[in-house]
Structures are given as structure tokens and as C-alpha cells.
Amino acid sequence: MSLSSHLQELRKKHQHLSTEVEQAQRCPAFDDLQISALKKQKLKLKEEIERLSHPH
């Protein structure tokens, strides 16, 4: 897998998690711990995207 396709896949996952977080925040069945876990996953993906996009 090339770097650009890997980054594209990470961005898709990040966007999917964004959607999940938005839906979870509107649904009373989700508790704060579940939402927090989704946000942590999203942050890890964002950090990975940044790291791969701007290698130093």
C-alpha cells in the first residue's frame, strides 16, 4: 500500500469516526465513556495522519 492510499484510508476512517461521534452525542443510549473512546480513536487517527503527512 502506498503512502497516499494509506493516508486516504486513514482520512476515511477519521471521517467515519466523526460521523459516529456526532450520532452518539445525539443518542441518549450512548454514555460519555463510549463517546470519549470514539473521540480518542479519532484523535489517534488524526495524529497518525499528521505524522505521515509531514515527516520530519
FENJOHU-V644087 format. One record per pair of residues at least 12 apart in sequence whose C-alpha atoms are under 7 Angstrom apart, sorted by sequence separation. I is the first residue (numbers start at 1). J is the second residue. If there is no record, write none. Layout:
i:j
I:J
I:J
//
This chain:
i:j
21:35
21:38
21:39
17:38
17:42
14:42
14:45
14:46
10:45
10:49
7:49
//
